[in-house]
Amino acid sequence: MPKPLAEQWREFARYQKRREEQILLSVRKALKQQVQQFIAGGYTPEAITIMPLLPVLRSLYVDAARIIGGNTYNELRKEYPQRKSLETKARLPLGFNTFLTGIIERFFAVDMVNTAQEITDTVRNRLVQILQRQAREGYSIEDTTKLITSQGFTENQARTIARTETVRAANFATHEGAKATGLVLNKVWVSAQDNRTRRVPRNTFDHLHMNGVQTDFNGLFTVSGEKLEYPGDRKNGASAGNTINCRCTHGHVALRDAQGRLLEA
């Protein structure tokens, strides 16, 4: 039987918290570089590029692929031993790592650019808002520069990015690691197990009551009317309110035929 949902989330949360702290310094540095681009470009939003963010995001996804993707793959194979033909296919850890890293690289080529662009657009908007407000209130360029280069400007945003993207990367890796098993699977939403989990009426989106909800592996979860492939996913139009700072994960259940034999994809 699969692990209880609470145990699955605890294991996920340990990785997420550790990786969030590890990547936070790099995110801060990337945001500061973008602020400097803004200043050096004469306070022009178009001077801010996605380039400082790309290596940070790549590091997140490659690490998640190797650790979370690999763990998911191994746990499913251990929980649901496969036929001999499939056991033989994936014995070499190096081969699996190469396979999974290849998936990440392909994902990085398109979706990571989009993610970096979304973050960069947010940074641009915030800087422009500060610039406009400071100008209305009569502050000098020097005062404005001090404000946007202060640690406070980037700190909260860096923490949000580190948390959101760590969860998104880990859930993507979980999905790909499960797919690599060759089993027919259902996926199960695993909600964050504490009183901070978003829920109605105090939040527009309800993740608390998603706990234990299943869908087929290639299907989409419906969360307060929005579609997500896994927690943190935005490819299908989920809003920021449904994904930013989400700490949920997802697990998998292998399906069997009428004789109790595992189904292969």
C-alpha positions as CSV (number, residue, x, y, z in Angstrom):
1,M,0.0,0.0,0.0
2,P,1.2,3.6,-0.6
3,K,2.4,5.6,2.3
4,P,-0.3,7.6,4.3
5,L,-0.8,11.1,2.8
6,A,0.5,12.8,6.0
7,E,3.8,10.9,5.7
8,Q,4.1,11.7,2.1
9,W,3.8,15.4,2.8
10,R,6.2,15.3,5.7
11,E,8.9,13.8,3.4
12,F,8.2,16.3,0.7
13,A,8.2,19.2,3.2
14,R,11.6,18.2,4.5
15,Y,13.1,18.4,1.0
16,Q,11.2,21.6,0.2
17,K,12.3,23.5,3.2
18,R,15.9,22.4,2.9
19,R,16.0,23.2,-0.8
20,E,14.2,26.5,-0.4
21,E,16.9,27.7,2.1
22,Q,19.7,26.5,-0.2
23,I,18.3,28.3,-3.3
24,L,17.3,31.5,-1.5
25,L,20.7,33.2,-1.6
26,S,20.9,32.6,-5.4
27,V,17.4,34.0,-5.9
28,R,18.3,37.1,-3.9
29,K,21.4,37.6,-6.0
30,A,19.5,37.2,-9.2
31,L,16.9,39.8,-8.1
32,K,19.6,42.3,-7.1
33,Q,21.2,41.8,-10.5
34,Q,17.9,42.7,-12.1
35,V,17.6,45.8,-10.0
36,Q,21.1,46.8,-11.1
37,Q,20.1,46.3,-14.7
38,F,17.1,48.6,-14.1
39,I,19.4,51.3,-12.6
40,A,22.1,50.9,-15.2
41,G,19.6,51.1,-18.0
42,G,18.4,54.5,-16.9
43,Y,15.4,53.2,-14.9
44,T,14.1,51.6,-18.1
45,P,12.0,48.4,-17.4
46,E,13.1,46.9,-20.7
47,A,16.7,46.9,-19.4
48,I,15.8,44.1,-17.0
49,T,16.4,40.6,-18.5
50,I,15.6,37.0,-17.6
51,M,19.3,36.0,-17.7
52,P,20.1,36.3,-14.0
53,L,17.2,33.9,-13.2
54,L,17.9,31.1,-15.7
55,P,20.8,29.4,-13.9
56,V,18.9,29.5,-10.6
57,L,15.8,27.9,-12.1
58,R,17.9,25.3,-13.9
59,S,19.7,24.3,-10.7
60,L,16.3,23.9,-9.0
61,Y,14.9,21.6,-11.7
62,V,18.0,19.5,-12.2
63,D,18.3,18.9,-8.4
64,A,14.7,18.0,-8.1
65,A,14.9,15.6,-11.0
66,R,17.8,13.7,-9.5
67,I,16.5,13.6,-5.9
68,I,12.7,13.8,-6.0
69,G,12.3,12.2,-9.4
70,G,14.7,9.4,-8.5
71,N,13.0,8.8,-5.2
72,T,9.6,8.7,-6.7
73,Y,10.7,6.2,-9.3
74,N,12.4,4.0,-6.7
75,E,9.5,4.2,-4.2
76,L,7.0,3.1,-6.8
77,R,9.1,0.3,-8.1
78,K,9.6,-0.9,-4.5
79,E,5.9,-0.5,-3.6
80,Y,4.7,-2.1,-6.9
81,P,7.4,-4.6,-8.1
82,Q,7.2,-4.8,-11.9
83,R,7.5,-7.7,-14.3
84,K,11.0,-9.0,-15.1
85,S,11.0,-7.3,-18.5
86,L,10.5,-3.9,-16.8
87,E,12.9,-4.6,-14.0
88,T,15.6,-5.2,-16.5
89,K,14.9,-1.9,-18.3
90,A,16.0,0.5,-15.6
91,R,18.6,-1.1,-13.4
92,L,21.4,1.4,-14.1
93,P,21.0,4.6,-11.9
94,L,23.3,6.5,-14.3
95,G,21.0,5.7,-17.2
96,F,18.0,6.8,-15.2
97,N,19.7,10.0,-14.2
98,T,20.6,10.8,-17.8
99,F,17.1,10.1,-18.9
100,L,15.6,12.3,-16.2
101,T,18.1,15.1,-16.7
102,G,17.3,15.1,-20.4
103,I,13.6,15.7,-19.6
104,I,14.6,18.6,-17.4
105,E,16.7,20.1,-20.1
106,R,13.9,19.9,-22.6
107,F,11.5,21.4,-20.0
108,F,14.1,24.1,-19.3
109,A,14.3,25.1,-23.0
110,V,10.7,26.3,-23.1
111,D,8.9,26.4,-19.8
112,M,11.7,27.7,-17.7
113,V,12.1,30.6,-20.0
114,N,8.4,31.4,-19.6
115,T,8.7,31.1,-15.8
116,A,11.7,33.4,-15.8
117,Q,9.8,35.8,-17.9
118,E,6.8,35.8,-15.5
119,I,9.1,36.5,-12.6
120,T,10.9,39.3,-14.5
121,D,7.6,40.9,-15.5
122,T,6.6,41.0,-11.8
123,V,10.0,42.6,-10.9
124,R,9.5,45.2,-13.7
125,N,6.0,46.1,-12.5
126,R,7.1,46.5,-8.9
127,L,10.0,48.7,-9.8
128,V,7.9,50.9,-12.1
129,Q,5.3,51.3,-9.4
130,I,8.0,52.4,-6.9
131,L,9.4,54.8,-9.4
132,Q,6.1,56.4,-10.2
133,R,5.1,56.7,-6.5
134,Q,8.4,58.2,-5.6
135,A,8.1,60.7,-8.4
136,R,4.6,61.7,-7.4
137,E,5.7,62.3,-3.8
138,G,8.7,64.3,-4.9
139,Y,11.6,62.0,-3.9
140,S,14.9,62.4,-5.7
141,I,16.5,59.7,-8.0
142,E,19.1,59.2,-5.3
143,D,16.4,58.4,-2.7
144,T,14.6,56.1,-5.1
145,T,17.8,54.3,-5.8
146,K,18.4,53.7,-2.1
147,L,14.9,52.3,-1.7
148,I,15.0,49.8,-4.6
149,T,18.6,48.7,-3.7
150,S,17.7,48.1,0.0
151,Q,17.5,44.5,1.2
152,G,13.8,44.9,2.0
153,F,12.8,45.4,-1.6
154,T,14.0,42.0,-2.8
155,E,13.8,39.9,0.5
156,N,10.1,39.1,0.5
157,Q,10.0,38.5,-3.2
158,A,13.1,36.3,-3.1
159,R,11.5,34.1,-0.4
160,T,8.2,33.8,-2.4
161,I,10.1,32.8,-5.5
162,A,12.3,30.3,-3.7
163,R,9.3,28.6,-2.1
164,T,7.0,28.6,-5.1
165,E,9.6,27.4,-7.6
166,T,11.0,24.8,-5.3
167,V,7.5,23.2,-4.9
168,R,6.8,23.5,-8.6
169,A,10.1,21.9,-9.6
170,A,9.7,19.1,-7.0
171,N,6.2,18.3,-8.2
172,F,7.3,18.3,-11.9
173,A,10.1,15.9,-10.9
174,T,7.6,13.7,-9.0
175,H,5.4,13.5,-12.1
176,E,8.3,12.6,-14.4
177,G,9.7,10.1,-12.0
178,A,6.4,8.3,-11.8
179,K,5.9,8.4,-15.6
180,A,9.3,6.6,-16.0
181,T,8.1,3.6,-14.1
182,G,6.0,2.5,-17.1
183,L,3.0,1.7,-14.8
184,V,-0.6,2.9,-15.2
185,L,-1.1,5.2,-12.4
186,N,-3.6,7.5,-10.7
187,K,-2.2,10.6,-9.1
188,V,-3.3,11.9,-5.7
189,W,-3.3,15.4,-4.4
190,V,-1.5,15.6,-1.0
191,S,-2.3,18.8,0.8
192,A,0.1,20.6,3.2
193,Q,-0.6,19.2,6.6
194,D,-1.0,22.3,8.9
195,N,-3.3,25.2,9.6
196,R,-1.6,27.4,7.0
197,T,-3.0,25.4,4.1
198,R,-5.2,27.7,2.0
199,R,-8.9,27.1,2.3
200,V,-12.3,28.9,1.9
201,P,-13.6,31.1,3.3
202,R,-10.3,32.7,4.4
203,N,-8.9,32.1,0.9
204,T,-10.4,32.1,-2.6
205,F,-8.7,28.7,-3.3
206,D,-9.2,25.6,-1.3
207,H,-6.2,23.2,-1.1
208,L,-7.2,21.8,2.3
209,H,-10.1,19.8,0.9
210,M,-8.1,18.6,-2.1
211,N,-6.2,16.2,0.2
212,G,-6.7,12.7,-1.2
213,V,-8.5,13.7,-4.4
214,Q,-7.5,11.4,-7.2
215,T,-7.4,11.7,-11.0
216,D,-5.8,9.6,-13.7
217,F,-2.2,10.2,-14.4
218,N,-2.7,12.2,-17.6
219,G,-5.7,14.1,-16.2
220,L,-5.9,17.4,-14.4
221,F,-6.9,18.3,-10.9
222,T,-9.7,20.8,-10.6
223,V,-8.9,23.2,-7.8
224,S,-11.5,25.8,-7.1
225,G,-12.5,25.8,-10.8
226,E,-8.9,25.9,-12.1
227,K,-7.0,23.1,-13.8
228,L,-3.6,21.9,-12.6
229,E,-1.5,19.0,-13.6
230,Y,0.1,18.9,-10.2
231,P,0.4,21.4,-7.3
232,G,2.2,24.5,-8.4
233,D,1.5,23.9,-12.1
234,R,0.5,27.0,-14.2
235,K,0.7,25.6,-17.7
236,N,-3.1,25.2,-17.9
237,G,-3.9,28.7,-16.8
238,A,-4.0,28.4,-13.0
239,S,-3.8,31.8,-11.4
240,A,-1.0,33.1,-9.1
241,G,-3.5,32.9,-6.1
242,N,-3.7,29.1,-6.7
243,T,0.0,28.4,-7.0
244,I,2.1,31.1,-5.3
245,N,3.5,29.8,-2.0
246,C,1.7,26.5,-2.4
247,R,3.3,23.7,-0.3
248,C,1.2,20.8,-1.5
249,T,2.6,17.7,-3.3
250,H,1.1,14.7,-5.0
251,G,1.5,10.9,-4.9
252,H,0.6,7.9,-7.1
253,V,-1.4,4.7,-6.9
254,A,-0.7,1.9,-9.4
255,L,-3.7,0.3,-11.1
256,R,-4.3,-3.4,-11.6
257,D,-6.4,-5.5,-14.0
258,A,-9.2,-7.9,-12.9
259,Q,-6.6,-10.6,-12.0
260,G,-4.8,-8.2,-9.7
261,R,-1.8,-7.7,-12.1
262,L,-0.2,-4.4,-12.5
263,L,-1.1,-2.5,-15.7
264,E,1.7,-1.2,-17.9
265,A,1.4,2.1,-19.8
